[in-house]
């Protein structure tokens, strides 16, 4: 009898009071099989990375379970043959400079920063020549500092003839400082850098210059210094070079944009590269914030015809317009309709044709991008990639062909080679996930529901356990990134693993990712829905979506968890504080909980200037007293993107409100946690298992890379 009772007691240990099966170390091990480092090896032939040769020929390698194959493709002959002799072909590829040099278009010169000044190096002779002499600390040439993003690589734009450089002298002498200190044995090391905040009287400005490299002559543009602003993101070098610059081919003129501090006004200007004289062409002013495209700047200066290709959302959708560069007058709107141009890829001035990615014109998911062409006059709009999916395009060197890779979140990629008119030349690759499926893998489920307003379509992905109990309801975990410069899903192309979402689902959850309103790739009004109130964080949409999804999926809406990183950390804490009866468990990582403590450009772009917007009312710490559920806060102590003071403000408020919470700090860690990321993932799994499944997680399971080597001080 005693042995029988012990057996019963042992079995009881596998369950908790509510009947939930215990989660074991073996369950964690099985869940980890769904991480990318364990799934990608089972995906065959899903990508083509061309190595271009003369005559638009190219070779590429394709991996499969049986090994690696190399193909040589000749678009003219329409041939694709297996080859093993590509070493000579590989040698024909152009050599690129590394490090912090920026190479000229002809490959003969490289510019670099030394002692706050700009220098040029002759690639062949190694001779170095100083180009500027008056650069100072915090007033240096071509220096890169967006507050959260910095590099020693110079921010410049070479002229096409490799004779001139467009750059600036960045003035941050009176800009406020940010401070972080290391964790180590002995005296900590202070890290200090310029980091302006929203509302600061002084922000970084740029004094625009053109440098005649051959004569080491600096030509100052005859305009006041511009705010450190650009049209694409909260940096002026998001594309890896100086943004919002377009040269005339002979280097005699340079077109550029000046962006106001609040991103509401854009001035299109053309500078004489020899004298520095600047001509005002036209300007555009908007009510919220101006953006020039998605992932790339869409405007172009066409000096041969004295025209400007311009991107604007003035009719509520992102479209292309044609301007007269001499008069600044609009000639005609090129694209129009309730859809948008996301990225201008190619301009053929001879045929007066644009090639671009468009979103929302085809039926179905508006986040799928398709390649189109259209004439400068707006005529001849043609879809060049008709297959359903999200398309990625690579043009051949001659622009006579392009490689089209398209996929869906649940459908692997197909890669085609097409002629410039869209005609199919040959299929290059077909993604195969059959081996992956045999391992038990399953794709996420694309879904569409209504937003909080009850009428707007919003989209997302649902991750369910690969083995589901039909008689069971599952707790739901909402992964959130509210943008507004991006969304929760991110790329809508196929990916065998998206973070740890499927892995979490395998532990006994349904995981959802919802692109809420106020995110990009939709209309201007859609994108601006949270302008001036970023604390909304798409949360009403998230709640509405989960309730709708519960009608079709076995979701327990009484057990809702939420987590996110950075902006998602901000949104997670806001969810726990503002909707405490709906969200029961939250993990807020690296959150910008009070945007008065986050770099100036992001908040002032997407939220407005402090004098016009109540930032105080949006700060999470002011609502910490409302916490009812379980909240884990996490932050890296050397986070130079979102300073840890953001989380400390919430910690302070929670303590003062006598609230229980959990805190995880990573010494010497930056924004993304780096080597501590696997540890954070394990702690995330533990937290949801314990507080949403109401069972003890296995103790200190070692996920891949979790073991952190001792630091060397």
Phi, psi and omega in degrees: 000318180299318179296322179296317180295323178295323179295316177299317180297321179295318178295322180298332179293345179276355183234162171247178189301325183273009178089002181288129175296143178294151176259127187252172175298327177294326176295320177296318180297318179294318180298323183293341177296343182266004175282157187301324182291352175247350183253326186301328183293344180263003178263123183257139166051046183260000184214151175229119176246101188286141170249103191283142177238182179295149177071024180067012172288156176202158173237155178207159178253145179232128182258141176215178180298333183271354179137195182248133178240148178243132182242143173249125185245133174241102183298326182294314180276353181058044181244149176219107187235149174291141179212153174241352185259082180235004179297317179294322179295320181298327181293342181281350181291143181292144178278138180246146177283149177247194177065220185254017175273150172242116186280143176287160180304326180275000176075009185263343183228153176220131179258150181207163180261136175216121179054046175071004178244165182260134180235160175234141179242130172285120187298320183286310186270346184070006179293135181249135181232131179281128183263327178233155185231348186255017177289139181229165172303130182067009171212054185261169181269134173061019182286145185251113176204105176257022184087293180267343186235129181211155181202156174273358179282130184292145177264104184218166170224110178292146170286153182302331181273005177064024181252341183226162178227134169265126179204207185198166168250115187271121182260107176230028185296325182250017178280146182295153182262154170243146184231139171221153178232144181283164173249117182196169174288131182093192184297131178291155179263128180273127173253121180231136177205166182283127186211084180293150181244158176305135179090349178300141179295324183242129173238171178294139176233162180236125173269108187286137178221159168240134182248122172281101189294319184294331181249006181050046182246133180257123178251115179277136175285139188274057175225158175296162178299143179267153169299152176288084186215154175212173188268352186257319182205188181271041171213168177252013177219041183294334181269008182087002178211178182293117184285160174059041177230138174214119185271152163285147189303323182273003177077011182274339180225151176224121176268145180203166176246141170251123183254133179289163183304322183269005178065020182262345182231131177238128176250119176271123186228153176234126182254141170282115187290347181264331183246338184087001177294138183240132178250128176281125182261302174197171176218158176228135179238134181237167183278331183246271180213143182264135172229146186262006180152188179240110178082348178202152179278127190264352180274154179218146173259127181244082186294334181298322180252006181052054180227165179227128169270123188237143178249133181208152174252028187297335179257022178084358177225147182284110184225166181263143181227155179245125181243155171274119183287341179279318184258342184076014182266146176289129176270311177190157171277133185270308179245152179201161180126173182275063175201177185220155169273121179266316184215122174280118186262325186205140176239118177258100184289332181293314180266358181053059183229139174255143172239128188208160170271131178239152181231138172091357180278324180274155179296149177103209186296119182289349179276354174281128178262138179235152179271132178230163167229154179202150177284159177304332182275003180087001181263158175077029178299123186225131173278124184258344181230085190282346185292142180296130177144181178264121189257138174239132191241137172230119180275149175287164181304325181274352185067016178275345181220165172212151176261127183244114175252123181225147182198177174230164181304331181247010180228120183294166189288145165245138181239122180242151169256125182234151170287164185298337178276002178096352182292133181291128175266307178194154172277133182261325184203151176226111180300137182232120180245019182299318178294324178293318180298325179297337180280354182103000180295149173220149182278156172292161183255116175292137181225159174225131179224179177267145177288180181300334180283353176081001183226335183275130177285130172233160191230158180191188179231145178238130177248122180242156177302145181294333175237110185252146175269114186294342182264007188243147169257143187249141169300152182245140176242123181260110173275128187231134163224108190277356182077219011272006178274353178199185182223181185297318185286322185073237180287136176263013174276169181293142173211128183298329177216132175250096183057221181250025185295312179291325177300316177298318179301323181296339179278356176118031180232162162253126183251134180234148173231120185238126173277100182280174176295157182085012175255162187284183181072015175232203181289165177298317180294325176297313182294330185268007187299331179255009181299128182086355177210068183293342180294346176296322168055026184061013187297319175302325177291320180298314181296313179300318181296315181298320179294323177291318181296331180295343177283339183243346180233150182285067183262132174267102184286359173270355179230081184246123174250163181209143174209157178190166183239143179063244175301329175291330174292319175302313182293323181296312178297320177299321178298315182291331182270324186265337178229057188292343179273348179257310181269120187259332182222131181223146174233111184252108182257128171053039186284141172271073192291337176224109187288356169287346179251017177238155191309150193298319192289322184295310180294317183289335175286307190264350182239333183107169180289149184302325181290346181251348186229143180274083178297327180303317183290345182263352187285131185298325185299336181288349182241008183300331181296345182274357185300131175240326185269200181262127183231128173248123175258139179221144179201148173273135186282351174241038181283106180268004173267290174255102183303143184299345176302334178301314178286326180296329176298320178289318177303313180301315181292321179295319178296315180296332178271004179060042181257140174278138178201173178240147185224133179230116180247139181249108180299138175060018183260143178272200189296322185266004177076344174053237184295344180271359184302315177298324177296317178298321179297315179298318178294328177295315178300314180304316186294317180287322177299315183290317190258343175257323176271348179059042176219155181286132176285160174296146188278122169051050176294135181269101175279167185305123177080007184292325181294117183263122180295149179298142181285153179251114184261000000 
